[in-house]
Amino acid sequence: MSFSAEKIMHGVGASPGIAIGRALVVSRSPVQVPYRPLAEDQVEGEVERFRRAVEAARSELNAAKEELGPDLADYAYIIEAHLGILGDKMISHRSEELIRSQLINAEWALGLAEAEAKAIFDKVKDNYIRSRASDVEYVAGQVLRHLAGHNGIELSTIREKVVVVAHDLSPAETTQMDLGWIMGFVTDMGGPTSHTAIMAQAKAIPAVVGLERVSAEVASGDFVIVDGSNGTIIVHPDEETLHDYRDKQEAYEIYAQEILAQAHLPAATMDGRRLEVGANIELAEEVSTALTYGAEAVGLFRTEFLYVSQKALPTEEELLASFVTVAQRLEGRPVNIRTLDIGGDKFASSLELAPEINPALGLRAIRYCLKEPSLFRTQLRAILRASVYGQVRVMFPLISGVGELLQARQMLEEVKAELAAEGTPFDPDLKVGIMIEVPSAVAVADLLAQHADFFSIGTNDLIQYALAIDRVNEYVAHLYQPLHPAVLRMVRQVVDAAHGAGIPVGMCGEMAGDANEAPLLLGLGLDSLSMNPLAIPRVKQVLRLASAGEWAGLADQALGYATAAEVSRFMDAQLGKHFPEVLTPRTPLPKDMG
């Protein structure tokens, strides 16, 4: 043990669990990018040097893909995505163009090409899509290391029990980790939805990312604690802290085994009410993770990444392939495919979106699709064709009134007629749902319910629009309160409208995946919840311990409070009473909050 003072650092929990041990720093900083002008007669030689580096990086990725064992075979898509980026025009071809046009060295050209590609993703507020910029960084970094003559990190050769500390790690490097030796890892870079985080979750290795300077502030040999559940690392822990965390580690390992063993049990309450608990996904390959953690459906299949991940618009066949893969892997379980939600805080490199003063209130989601009928029809054709392969449903985002829904449904009927005339099979009874995300939809939910087969409440946008709060604005983000009485009353109004029309209503926003909110959502009458797959086991566990009848009464009480702070205090008291060993209270809100 070191006698240095205990130091706590906070990042983003990428994969749950606790690791305790000595640090091994494998990377302190990214490769430096030099600038070197070229003479005309040096250009082709430089292009050839760049191509050799690209091929070396490609060989590395292919080798990593081949090394994936059967347990990780479903995650080969991550490495395939990197291989795709490596061969994409925006990296390889663009770098060569810059070498030739600007007479600059390969390292500098690659840096410019990387910056251009990342600029596409930087315009996106959606965390998942924006985090795909990290894939561009990983690929460019691999090529850059070969240009610089660096061999990279050989994690597979580590033969001591360590916690890996790095500036960044690629998903391919994460796949090389031998869990017999590497207990966990922490990085300066990364986010919760990065492919490195997904790989860490797949391997069940504790990880914290986004620590900014951990690779510069931790030395090899330092004793560290990694808490991937809350995004904390502790350097030089004192004896008391170490003792507490060893107890937590043991308790977590027991809990993880128990909760995963129960993950496939239904979310049936103590008094017999059953909720469907599903997963939110972006890629077809995420279905396996969702099923592992107990998903009974895919409550939200976001389609934006299919557009953001490439320069050209995806074809009908490309969309169909993705949708069919999801439907088949779910083996009869339902999937709600959300049509394109581009615009506002989202961006697709292949779509020309006019600049708007207030894009969140502009041409986005269903509005954009109705304005671009050719694009919309392509999606609808792919969804309908996929419907014969499983329980596929379509879901329209950001519906603000009956007129929009009728327009969308009319286009769906026209596409059905086209397919029927062609003799192309589809499910004529395809279920049509809408996302309730704006206050106007709440106000006319009873009218919308007459033209929809199901509702899904998207709380991320609904809270933002209802409370007039941009949750990514640091000055008002603290006012973004899911327990605001206005939000809860809107949820109740939507549930009542849906049930009055005899249709089910679910929720797929972040609120749905918060186990602390699950009993209240049960009490408000929701029929299904959809969330990040990692949240499913705990939410199911809480619902199995709850009584629907009792929480209906408690939800009525919660609706009687005037502020989010009052609701929060009421909920914490009830959670402590009903789930003392399962849930921990949140940080209390100030008394005057919301």
C-alpha positions as CSV (number, residue, x, y, z in Angstrom):
1,M,0.0,0.0,0.0
2,S,1.2,3.5,-0.9
3,F,1.3,6.3,1.7
4,S,0.0,8.8,-0.8
5,A,-3.2,10.6,-0.1
6,E,-6.4,9.0,-1.3
7,K,-7.7,10.5,-4.5
8,I,-11.2,10.1,-6.0
9,M,-11.8,10.7,-9.7
10,H,-15.1,10.7,-11.5
11,G,-15.9,9.6,-15.0
12,V,-18.6,7.6,-16.7
13,G,-19.5,4.1,-15.6
14,A,-19.2,2.1,-18.9
15,S,-19.5,-1.4,-17.4
16,P,-20.7,-2.3,-13.9
17,G,-18.7,-4.1,-11.3
18,I,-15.8,-3.4,-8.9
19,A,-12.1,-4.1,-9.6
20,I,-9.4,-3.7,-7.0
21,G,-5.7,-3.9,-7.8
22,R,-2.5,-2.4,-9.2
23,A,-2.6,-0.1,-12.2
24,L,-0.8,-0.8,-15.4
25,V,-0.5,2.3,-17.5
26,V,-0.4,1.3,-21.2
27,S,-0.8,4.6,-22.8
28,R,-0.1,8.1,-21.5
29,S,-1.0,10.2,-24.5
30,P,-2.1,9.9,-28.1
31,V,0.5,9.7,-30.8
32,Q,1.7,13.2,-31.7
33,V,0.9,14.3,-35.3
34,P,3.8,16.1,-37.1
35,Y,3.4,18.5,-40.0
36,R,5.7,18.0,-42.9
37,P,5.3,19.7,-46.4
38,L,6.2,17.5,-49.4
39,A,7.9,18.1,-52.7
40,E,6.0,17.1,-55.8
41,D,8.2,14.0,-56.3
42,Q,7.5,12.8,-52.7
43,V,3.7,12.7,-53.0
44,E,3.2,9.2,-54.4
45,G,5.7,7.7,-52.0
46,E,3.8,9.3,-49.2
47,V,0.5,7.9,-50.5
48,E,2.0,4.5,-50.6
49,R,3.3,4.8,-47.0
50,F,-0.2,5.7,-46.0
51,R,-1.7,2.7,-47.8
52,R,0.8,0.4,-46.0
53,A,-0.3,1.8,-42.7
54,V,-4.0,1.3,-43.6
55,E,-3.3,-2.3,-44.6
56,A,-1.4,-3.0,-41.3
57,A,-4.4,-1.6,-39.4
58,R,-6.8,-3.8,-41.5
59,S,-4.7,-6.8,-40.7
60,E,-4.9,-6.0,-37.0
61,L,-8.6,-5.7,-37.1
62,N,-9.1,-8.9,-39.0
63,A,-6.9,-10.7,-36.5
64,A,-8.9,-9.3,-33.6
65,K,-12.1,-10.5,-35.3
66,E,-10.8,-14.0,-35.8
67,E,-9.8,-14.2,-32.2
68,L,-13.3,-13.6,-31.0
69,G,-14.6,-16.6,-29.2
70,P,-18.1,-18.0,-29.5
71,D,-19.3,-16.0,-26.5
72,L,-18.4,-12.7,-28.4
73,A,-19.2,-13.8,-31.9
74,D,-22.3,-11.6,-32.0
75,Y,-20.0,-8.5,-31.4
76,A,-18.0,-9.0,-34.5
77,Y,-20.1,-6.2,-36.0
78,I,-18.1,-3.7,-34.0
79,I,-14.8,-4.7,-35.6
80,E,-16.6,-4.9,-39.0
81,A,-17.8,-1.4,-38.5
82,H,-14.2,-0.3,-37.9
83,L,-13.1,-2.2,-41.0
84,G,-15.8,-0.3,-42.9
85,I,-14.6,3.1,-41.6
86,L,-11.1,2.1,-42.6
87,G,-12.2,1.6,-46.2
88,D,-14.6,4.6,-46.2
89,K,-14.0,7.5,-48.5
90,M,-14.1,9.9,-45.6
91,I,-10.9,8.5,-44.0
92,S,-8.7,6.6,-46.5
93,H,-9.7,8.2,-49.8
94,R,-9.9,11.7,-48.2
95,S,-6.5,11.3,-46.6
96,E,-5.0,10.4,-50.0
97,E,-6.7,13.4,-51.6
98,L,-5.3,15.7,-49.0
99,I,-1.8,14.4,-49.4
100,R,-2.0,15.1,-53.1
101,S,-3.8,18.4,-53.1
102,Q,-2.1,20.0,-50.1
103,L,1.3,18.3,-50.5
104,I,1.4,17.3,-46.9
105,N,2.5,14.2,-45.0
106,A,0.2,11.3,-44.3
107,E,-0.1,11.9,-40.6
108,W,-1.3,15.5,-41.0
109,A,-3.6,14.5,-43.9
110,L,-5.1,11.8,-41.7
111,G,-5.7,14.2,-38.9
112,L,-7.5,16.6,-41.2
113,A,-9.7,13.8,-42.7
114,E,-10.5,12.6,-39.1
115,A,-11.5,16.1,-38.1
116,E,-13.8,16.5,-41.1
117,A,-15.5,13.1,-40.4
118,K,-15.9,13.9,-36.6
119,A,-17.4,17.2,-37.5
120,I,-20.4,15.3,-38.8
121,F,-21.0,13.6,-35.5
122,D,-20.2,16.7,-33.4
123,K,-23.4,18.3,-34.7
124,V,-25.5,15.6,-33.0
125,K,-26.9,16.0,-29.5
126,D,-28.1,12.4,-29.4
127,N,-25.5,10.7,-27.1
128,Y,-25.4,7.4,-28.9
129,I,-25.0,8.8,-32.4
130,R,-22.5,11.4,-31.3
131,S,-20.4,8.7,-29.5
132,R,-19.9,7.0,-32.9
133,A,-17.2,9.7,-33.5
134,S,-15.1,7.6,-31.2
135,D,-15.1,4.9,-33.8
136,V,-13.5,7.3,-36.3
137,E,-10.9,8.2,-33.6
138,Y,-10.1,4.5,-33.0
139,V,-9.6,3.7,-36.6
140,A,-7.5,6.9,-37.3
141,G,-5.5,6.2,-34.2
142,Q,-4.6,2.7,-35.4
143,V,-3.4,4.0,-38.8
144,L,-1.5,6.8,-37.1
145,R,0.3,4.3,-34.8
146,H,1.5,2.4,-37.8
147,L,2.6,5.6,-39.6
148,A,4.6,6.5,-36.5
149,G,6.1,3.1,-36.2
150,H,4.3,2.2,-33.0
151,N,3.2,-1.4,-32.5
152,G,0.2,-0.5,-30.4
153,I,-0.9,-2.1,-27.1
154,E,-0.6,-5.9,-26.8
155,L,-3.1,-6.4,-24.0
156,S,-3.2,-10.1,-24.8
157,T,0.4,-10.5,-23.6
158,I,-0.3,-9.1,-20.1
159,R,0.5,-11.8,-17.5
160,E,-0.1,-10.1,-14.2
161,K,-3.3,-9.1,-12.3
162,V,-3.8,-5.5,-13.2
163,V,-6.2,-2.7,-13.8
164,V,-5.4,-1.3,-17.2
165,V,-5.1,2.5,-17.5
166,A,-5.0,4.1,-20.9
167,H,-5.7,7.3,-22.8
168,D,-8.1,5.3,-24.9
169,L,-8.8,1.7,-25.9
170,S,-10.4,0.5,-29.1
171,P,-13.1,-2.2,-29.0
172,A,-10.6,-4.5,-30.8
173,E,-8.1,-4.0,-27.9
174,T,-10.9,-4.7,-25.4
175,T,-11.6,-8.0,-27.1
176,Q,-7.9,-9.0,-26.4
177,M,-8.3,-8.6,-22.6
178,D,-7.7,-11.9,-20.8
179,L,-10.0,-11.7,-17.8
180,G,-7.7,-14.0,-15.9
181,W,-5.2,-11.1,-15.7
182,I,-7.0,-7.9,-16.5
183,M,-9.5,-7.1,-13.7
184,G,-10.9,-3.8,-15.1
185,F,-9.9,-0.7,-17.1
186,V,-10.1,3.1,-17.1
187,T,-9.6,5.6,-19.9
188,D,-9.3,9.3,-20.5
189,M,-11.7,9.1,-23.4
190,G,-15.0,7.4,-24.2
191,G,-18.6,7.5,-23.3
192,P,-21.3,5.0,-22.0
193,T,-22.5,4.1,-25.5
194,S,-19.2,3.8,-27.2
195,H,-18.3,0.4,-28.8
196,T,-15.5,0.0,-26.2
197,A,-18.2,0.3,-23.5
198,I,-20.3,-2.3,-25.3
199,M,-17.4,-4.7,-25.5
200,A,-16.6,-4.2,-21.8
201,Q,-20.2,-5.0,-20.9
202,A,-20.1,-8.1,-23.2
203,K,-17.0,-9.3,-21.3
204,A,-18.5,-8.3,-17.9
205,I,-15.3,-6.3,-17.1
206,P,-15.6,-3.3,-14.8
207,A,-14.8,-0.1,-16.7
208,V,-14.9,3.7,-16.2
209,V,-14.3,6.0,-19.2
210,G,-14.2,9.7,-19.8
211,L,-11.9,10.4,-16.9
212,E,-9.9,13.0,-19.0
213,R,-6.5,12.8,-17.3
214,V,-6.4,9.5,-15.6
215,S,-3.6,8.2,-17.8
216,A,-1.4,11.2,-16.8
217,E,-2.3,11.2,-13.1
218,V,-2.0,7.4,-12.3
219,A,1.3,5.6,-12.5
220,S,1.9,1.9,-13.0
221,G,1.9,0.2,-9.6
222,D,-0.5,2.6,-8.0
223,F,-3.2,0.8,-6.1
224,V,-6.7,1.6,-7.5
225,I,-10.3,0.8,-7.1
226,V,-12.6,0.9,-10.1
227,D,-16.3,1.2,-9.5
228,G,-17.9,0.8,-12.9
229,S,-21.4,1.0,-11.5
230,N,-21.1,4.7,-10.5
231,G,-18.2,5.8,-12.7
232,T,-15.7,6.3,-9.8
233,I,-12.0,5.4,-9.4
234,I,-10.1,5.7,-6.2
235,V,-6.3,6.0,-6.3
236,H,-4.3,5.2,-3.2
237,P,-7.4,4.1,-1.1
238,D,-6.9,4.1,2.6
239,E,-7.5,1.0,4.7
240,E,-11.1,1.9,5.6
241,T,-12.0,2.6,2.0
242,L,-10.3,-0.6,0.8
243,H,-12.2,-2.6,3.4
244,D,-15.5,-1.1,2.4
245,Y,-14.9,-1.7,-1.3
246,R,-13.9,-5.3,-0.8
247,D,-17.2,-5.8,1.0
248,K,-19.0,-4.0,-1.9
249,Q,-17.2,-6.1,-4.4
250,E,-18.2,-9.4,-2.8
251,A,-21.8,-8.1,-2.4
252,Y,-21.9,-7.0,-6.1
253,E,-20.6,-10.3,-7.4
254,I,-23.3,-12.2,-5.5
255,Y,-26.0,-9.7,-6.6
256,A,-24.9,-9.8,-10.3
257,Q,-25.1,-13.6,-10.3
258,E,-28.5,-13.6,-8.7
259,I,-30.0,-10.8,-10.7
260,L,-28.8,-12.2,-14.1
261,A,-30.1,-15.7,-13.0
262,Q,-33.5,-14.0,-12.5
263,A,-33.3,-11.7,-15.6
264,H,-35.4,-14.0,-17.7
265,L,-38.2,-14.2,-15.2
266,P,-41.3,-12.2,-16.2
267,A,-41.9,-8.7,-14.7
268,A,-45.0,-10.0,-12.8
269,T,-46.0,-8.1,-9.7
270,M,-46.9,-9.6,-6.4
271,D,-50.6,-9.2,-7.2
272,G,-50.3,-10.7,-10.7
273,R,-50.0,-7.8,-13.0
274,R,-47.4,-8.3,-15.8
275,L,-45.5,-5.6,-17.7
276,E,-43.5,-6.2,-20.8
277,V,-39.9,-5.1,-20.3
278,G,-37.9,-4.5,-23.5
279,A,-34.7,-3.0,-24.8
280,N,-33.8,0.1,-26.8
281,I,-31.3,-0.7,-29.5
282,E,-29.5,1.0,-32.4
283,L,-28.0,-2.0,-34.2
284,A,-29.2,-5.4,-35.1
285,E,-26.3,-7.0,-33.4
286,E,-27.4,-5.6,-30.0
287,V,-30.3,-8.0,-29.9
288,S,-28.1,-10.7,-28.3
289,T,-27.1,-8.5,-25.4
290,A,-30.7,-7.5,-25.0
291,L,-31.8,-11.1,-24.7
292,T,-29.0,-12.0,-22.4
293,Y,-30.2,-9.3,-19.9
294,G,-33.8,-10.5,-20.1
295,A,-35.5,-8.4,-22.8
296,E,-38.9,-9.6,-23.8
297,A,-39.1,-7.3,-26.8
298,V,-37.3,-4.5,-28.6
299,G,-39.4,-1.5,-27.5
300,L,-37.4,0.9,-29.6
301,F,-35.2,0.2,-32.6
302,R,-33.7,3.5,-33.5
303,T,-32.9,3.7,-37.2
304,E,-30.8,6.9,-37.3
305,F,-27.5,5.1,-37.1
306,L,-28.2,3.4,-40.4
307,Y,-28.2,6.9,-42.0
308,V,-25.4,8.5,-40.0
309,S,-22.9,5.7,-40.4
310,Q,-22.5,6.2,-44.1
311,K,-22.2,8.9,-46.7
312,A,-25.0,7.7,-49.0
313,L,-28.5,7.1,-48.0
314,P,-29.2,3.4,-47.1
315,T,-31.0,1.5,-49.8
316,E,-34.3,-0.4,-49.2
317,E,-32.4,-3.6,-49.3
318,E,-29.8,-2.4,-46.7
319,L,-32.6,-1.3,-44.4
320,L,-34.5,-4.6,-45.0
321,A,-31.4,-6.7,-44.1
322,S,-31.1,-4.9,-40.8
323,F,-34.8,-5.1,-39.9
324,V,-35.0,-8.8,-40.9
325,T,-31.9,-9.7,-38.7
326,V,-33.6,-8.1,-35.7
327,A,-36.9,-9.8,-36.3
328,Q,-35.3,-13.2,-36.8
329,R,-33.0,-12.9,-33.7
330,L,-35.9,-12.0,-31.5
331,E,-37.6,-15.3,-32.5
332,G,-41.2,-14.1,-32.3
333,R,-40.7,-11.3,-29.7
334,P,-42.0,-7.9,-30.9
335,V,-39.9,-5.1,-32.2
336,N,-41.0,-1.5,-32.6
337,I,-39.1,0.0,-35.5
338,R,-39.1,3.8,-35.2
339,T,-39.0,5.6,-38.5
340,L,-36.3,8.1,-39.0
341,D,-35.9,10.8,-36.3
342,I,-33.5,13.1,-38.1
343,G,-33.3,16.8,-37.7
344,G,-33.3,19.1,-34.7
345,D,-30.6,17.6,-32.5
346,K,-29.8,14.8,-34.9
347,F,-27.8,14.9,-38.2
348,A,-27.2,12.6,-41.1
349,S,-24.2,13.2,-43.3
350,S,-26.1,12.2,-46.4
351,L,-29.2,14.4,-45.8
352,E,-29.2,18.0,-46.6
353,L,-30.8,19.8,-43.7
354,A,-31.3,23.5,-43.9
355,P,-29.9,25.5,-40.9
356,E,-32.6,26.5,-38.5
357,I,-32.6,29.1,-35.7
358,N,-34.4,26.6,-33.3
359,P,-33.9,23.1,-34.8
360,A,-35.5,21.3,-31.8
361,L,-38.8,23.0,-32.9
362,G,-38.1,22.7,-36.6
363,L,-38.1,20.2,-39.4
364,R,-37.4,16.9,-37.7
365,A,-38.7,13.3,-37.2
366,I,-42.1,12.7,-38.8
367,R,-42.2,16.3,-40.2
368,Y,-39.0,15.6,-42.2
369,C,-40.2,12.3,-43.4
370,L,-43.5,13.7,-44.6
371,K,-41.6,16.4,-46.4
372,E,-39.3,13.8,-48.1
373,P,-41.8,11.2,-49.2
374,S,-39.3,9.2,-51.2
375,L,-37.1,8.7,-48.2
376,F,-40.1,7.8,-46.0
377,R,-41.5,5.3,-48.5
378,T,-38.1,3.5,-48.6
379,Q,-38.3,3.0,-44.9
380,L,-41.9,1.9,-44.9
381,R,-41.3,-0.6,-47.7
382,A,-38.4,-2.1,-45.8
383,I,-40.4,-2.3,-42.6
384,L,-43.4,-3.9,-44.3
385,R,-41.3,-6.4,-46.1
386,A,-39.5,-7.3,-42.8
387,S,-42.9,-7.8,-41.1
388,V,-43.2,-11.4,-42.5
389,Y,-40.1,-12.4,-40.6
390,G,-41.4,-11.7,-37.1
391,Q,-43.6,-9.6,-34.9
392,V,-42.6,-6.3,-36.5
393,R,-44.3,-3.0,-35.7
394,V,-43.8,0.5,-37.0
395,M,-43.6,3.6,-34.7
396,F,-43.8,7.2,-35.9
397,P,-41.9,9.8,-33.8
398,L,-42.8,13.3,-32.7
399,I,-46.5,13.1,-33.7
400,S,-48.0,16.4,-32.7
401,G,-51.6,15.9,-33.8
402,V,-54.1,13.7,-35.7
403,G,-53.3,15.3,-39.1
404,E,-49.7,14.1,-39.1
405,L,-50.7,10.6,-38.0
406,L,-53.3,10.4,-40.8
407,Q,-50.8,11.6,-43.3
408,A,-48.3,9.0,-42.2
409,R,-50.9,6.2,-42.2
410,Q,-52.1,7.2,-45.7
411,M,-48.5,6.9,-47.0
412,L,-48.2,3.5,-45.3
413,E,-51.4,2.4,-47.0
414,E,-50.1,3.5,-50.4
415,V,-46.9,1.6,-49.8
416,K,-48.9,-1.5,-48.9
417,A,-50.8,-1.2,-52.2
418,E,-47.5,-0.9,-54.1
419,L,-46.2,-4.1,-52.5
420,A,-49.4,-5.9,-53.0
421,A,-49.4,-5.0,-56.7
422,E,-45.8,-6.3,-57.0
423,G,-46.7,-9.5,-55.3
424,T,-44.2,-8.8,-52.5
425,P,-45.3,-10.4,-49.2
426,F,-45.9,-8.3,-46.0
427,D,-48.1,-8.4,-42.9
428,P,-51.3,-6.5,-43.9
429,D,-52.2,-6.1,-40.2
430,L,-48.9,-4.4,-39.3
431,K,-49.3,-2.7,-35.9
432,V,-48.9,1.1,-36.1
433,G,-47.8,3.0,-33.0
434,I,-46.8,6.6,-32.2
435,M,-44.4,8.2,-29.8
436,I,-45.9,10.7,-27.4
437,E,-43.2,13.3,-27.1
438,V,-44.8,16.7,-27.3
439,P,-47.5,18.4,-25.1
440,S,-50.0,18.7,-28.0
441,A,-50.0,14.9,-28.4
442,V,-50.8,14.6,-24.7
443,A,-53.7,17.0,-25.1
444,V,-55.2,15.1,-27.9
445,A,-54.1,11.6,-26.9
446,D,-57.8,10.4,-26.8
447,L,-58.1,11.5,-30.5
448,L,-54.8,10.0,-31.5
449,A,-55.7,6.7,-29.8
450,Q,-58.5,6.2,-32.3
451,H,-55.9,6.0,-35.1
452,A,-53.1,4.1,-33.4
453,D,-52.5,0.5,-32.3
454,F,-50.3,1.5,-29.4
455,F,-48.5,4.5,-27.7
456,S,-45.0,4.8,-26.5
457,I,-44.1,7.7,-24.3
458,G,-40.7,9.2,-25.2
459,T,-39.9,11.0,-21.9
460,N,-36.6,12.5,-23.1
461,D,-38.3,14.8,-25.5
462,L,-41.6,15.1,-23.6
463,I,-39.9,16.4,-20.5
464,Q,-37.8,18.8,-22.6
465,Y,-40.8,20.2,-24.4
466,A,-43.2,20.2,-21.5
467,L,-40.7,22.1,-19.1
468,A,-39.1,24.2,-21.9
469,I,-35.7,22.9,-20.8
470,D,-32.7,22.0,-23.0
471,R,-31.2,19.2,-21.0
472,V,-27.8,19.6,-22.6
473,N,-27.7,23.3,-21.6
474,E,-25.5,23.3,-18.5
475,Y,-27.4,26.4,-17.2
476,V,-30.8,24.8,-17.1
477,A,-30.1,21.0,-17.1
478,H,-30.7,20.8,-13.4
479,L,-34.4,21.8,-14.1
480,Y,-34.9,18.6,-16.2
481,Q,-37.0,16.7,-13.7
482,P,-38.8,13.5,-14.6
483,L,-40.7,13.7,-11.3
484,H,-42.1,17.1,-12.1
485,P,-45.9,17.0,-11.4
486,A,-46.6,18.2,-14.9
487,V,-44.7,15.3,-16.4
488,L,-46.4,12.8,-14.1
489,R,-49.8,14.2,-14.9
490,M,-49.1,14.0,-18.6
491,V,-48.1,10.3,-18.3
492,R,-51.4,9.6,-16.4
493,Q,-53.4,11.5,-19.1
494,V,-51.8,9.5,-21.9
495,V,-52.3,6.2,-20.1
496,D,-56.0,7.0,-19.4
497,A,-56.5,8.0,-23.1
498,A,-54.9,4.8,-24.4
499,H,-56.7,2.5,-22.1
500,G,-59.9,4.3,-22.8
501,A,-59.5,3.3,-26.4
502,G,-58.4,-0.2,-25.6
503,I,-54.8,0.1,-26.7
504,P,-51.6,-0.5,-24.8
505,V,-49.1,2.2,-23.7
506,G,-45.5,1.9,-23.0
507,M,-42.5,4.2,-22.2
508,C,-39.1,4.1,-23.9
509,G,-37.3,7.2,-22.6
510,E,-34.6,7.2,-20.0
511,M,-37.1,7.4,-17.2
512,A,-38.3,3.9,-18.1
513,G,-34.9,2.4,-17.2
514,D,-34.6,4.0,-13.8
515,A,-35.4,1.3,-11.2
516,N,-36.3,4.0,-8.7
517,E,-39.1,5.2,-11.0
518,A,-40.4,1.7,-12.0
519,P,-42.9,1.3,-9.1
520,L,-44.3,4.8,-9.8
521,L,-44.7,4.0,-13.6
522,L,-46.4,0.7,-12.6
523,G,-48.8,2.7,-10.4
524,L,-49.5,5.1,-13.3
525,G,-50.7,2.2,-15.3
526,L,-48.1,1.7,-18.0
527,D,-48.2,-1.6,-19.8
528,S,-44.5,-1.8,-21.0
529,L,-41.1,-0.3,-20.4
530,S,-38.2,-0.2,-22.8
531,M,-34.6,0.7,-21.8
532,N,-30.9,0.2,-22.0
533,P,-30.4,-3.6,-21.8
534,L,-28.2,-3.3,-18.7
535,A,-31.1,-1.8,-16.8
536,I,-33.5,-4.6,-17.5
537,P,-32.6,-7.1,-14.7
538,R,-32.9,-4.6,-11.9
539,V,-36.2,-3.0,-13.2
540,K,-37.7,-6.5,-13.5
541,Q,-36.5,-7.3,-10.0
542,V,-38.2,-4.2,-8.5
543,L,-41.4,-4.9,-10.4
544,R,-41.6,-8.4,-9.1
545,L,-41.3,-7.1,-5.6
546,A,-44.1,-4.5,-6.1
547,S,-47.9,-4.7,-5.8
548,A,-49.7,-3.0,-8.7
549,G,-52.7,-2.2,-6.6
550,E,-50.7,-0.6,-3.8
551,W,-48.6,1.5,-6.2
552,A,-51.7,2.7,-8.0
553,G,-52.7,4.3,-4.7
554,L,-49.3,5.6,-4.1
555,A,-49.2,7.1,-7.6
556,D,-52.4,8.9,-6.9
557,Q,-50.7,10.4,-3.8
558,A,-47.6,11.4,-5.8
559,L,-49.9,13.2,-8.3
560,G,-51.1,15.4,-5.5
561,Y,-47.8,17.0,-4.8
562,A,-47.0,20.5,-6.1
563,T,-43.2,20.2,-6.8
564,A,-40.7,17.7,-8.1
565,A,-38.9,18.0,-4.8
566,E,-42.0,17.0,-2.9
567,V,-42.6,14.0,-5.2
568,S,-38.9,13.0,-4.9
569,R,-39.0,13.0,-1.1
570,F,-42.3,11.1,-1.1
571,M,-40.8,8.5,-3.5
572,D,-37.6,8.1,-1.5
573,A,-39.6,7.4,1.6
574,Q,-41.7,4.8,-0.2
575,L,-38.7,3.1,-1.8
576,G,-37.0,2.9,1.5
577,K,-40.1,1.3,3.0
578,H,-40.8,-1.2,0.2
579,F,-37.4,-1.9,-1.3
580,P,-34.8,-1.2,1.4
581,E,-32.3,-3.8,0.2
582,V,-32.7,-3.3,-3.6
583,L,-32.8,0.5,-4.2
584,T,-30.8,3.3,-2.9
585,P,-32.3,6.8,-2.5
586,R,-31.4,9.5,-5.0
587,T,-29.7,12.8,-4.1
588,P,-32.6,14.9,-2.7
589,L,-33.8,17.9,-4.7
590,P,-33.8,21.3,-3.1
591,K,-37.1,22.1,-1.5
592,D,-38.0,24.8,-4.1
593,M,-37.2,22.7,-7.1
594,G,-39.9,22.5,-9.8
